[in-house]
Amino acid sequence: MSIIHIEATERSPELHFDFDANEFYLRGESYPEDIKEFYGSPITQLQDHLGAIENAALQFTFHFLYFNSSTAKIIMGLFDLLDAAAARGNRVDITWAFEKDDDNLEELGEEFGEDLKHASFKLVAR
């Protein structure tokens, strides 16, 4: 389970979860036909991993160009998982990357980040 890597498609993002290095990212567009099929297993494995780590440092980067409302629910769930891991004493750094001219994704990132209580969060224009 050390690495899950799924290449981006026209409808789904690149997903890279490196459990040994505690480095995770999602990049691209996300509106897969079957959201549970795409995200289900990787998120279950991430959830198990986060429940097992202690005093670890973890980096999660989101760099979406577009996502639909189903993906927004997945993102909210990921933010909750990551914040809970931080609340248990892990250092969790979340980066929300967006294209410089994409005010919509910048605002969405700000909204997601507002609810975090324990994880660190930064917005990065690219």
Secondary structure by P-SEA (a helix, b strand, c coil): ccbbbbbbcccccbbbbbcccccccccccccccccccccaaaaaaaaaaaaccccbbbbbbbbcccccaaaaaaaaaaaaaaaaaaaaccbbbbbbbbccccaaaaaaaaaaacccccbbbbbbcc
